[in-house]
Amino acid sequence: MVNQIARNLTHESNPADVIARHVITFWSPRMKTTFLDWVAAHGLAGLEPAAQAAHTLLAGAGADAA
C-alpha cells in the first residue's frame, strides 16, 4: 500500500514527508507496525524511492509512528 501512496504523491515537492504524515495520521497502529516489520524483514529494495525515504522518517519517529 505504501508504494501505491508513493506513486500517487510523486508530484509533491517532498513526497517522503507527505507519505510519512499520511501513514502517521491515517494508518492504524497495526498497519504501521506491519510496515516497519516488513521492511525490517525484507529491506527497502521492494519500495519506491519515496516510500524508502518515508520509512526512514517513520523509523526515526519511533513511538510517534506506531
C-alpha positions in Angstrom: 0.0 0.0 0.0 2.8 2.4 0.8 4.1 2.0 -2.8 0.7 3.0 -4.2 0.7 6.1 -2.0 4.3 6.9 -3.1 3.3 6.6 -6.8 0.3 8.8 -6.2 2.3 11.5 -4.5 5.3 11.9 -6.8 4.0 15.3 -7.8 4.6 16.6 -4.3 7.7 18.7 -3.6 8.7 16.4 -0.8 6.8 13.1 -1.2 8.5 11.3 1.7 7.2 13.9 4.2 3.7 13.6 2.8 3.8 9.8 2.9 5.1 9.7 6.4 2.5 12.2 7.5 -0.2 10.2 5.8 0.9 7.0 7.5 1.1 8.6 10.9 -2.3 10.3 10.5 -4.4 7.6 8.8 -2.9 4.2 9.3 -3.8 2.1 12.3 -1.1 1.2 14.8 -1.2 -2.4 13.4 -0.7 -1.2 9.8 2.3 1.0 10.8 3.9 -1.9 12.8 3.3 -4.3 9.9 5.0 -1.8 7.5 8.0 -1.3 9.8 8.3 -5.0 10.5 8.1 -5.9 6.8 10.9 -3.6 6.0 13.0 -5.0 8.9 12.5 -8.5 7.5 12.8 -7.7 3.7 14.7 -4.5 3.4 14.0 -1.4 1.4 14.6 -3.0 -2.0 10.8 -3.5 -2.7 9.8 0.0 -2.0 9.5 3.0 -4.3 12.3 5.6 -3.6 9.8 8.0 -1.9 8.5 5.1 0.2 12.0 4.3 1.2 12.6 7.8 2.4 9.3 7.8 4.2 10.3 4.6 6.0 13.5 6.4 7.2 11.4 9.2 8.6 8.9 6.8 10.2 11.6 4.7 11.7 13.2 7.8 13.2 9.8 8.9 14.6 9.8 5.8 16.9 6.7 5.7 19.1 5.0 8.5 17.1 4.9 6.3 14.0 3.5 3.2 15.7 
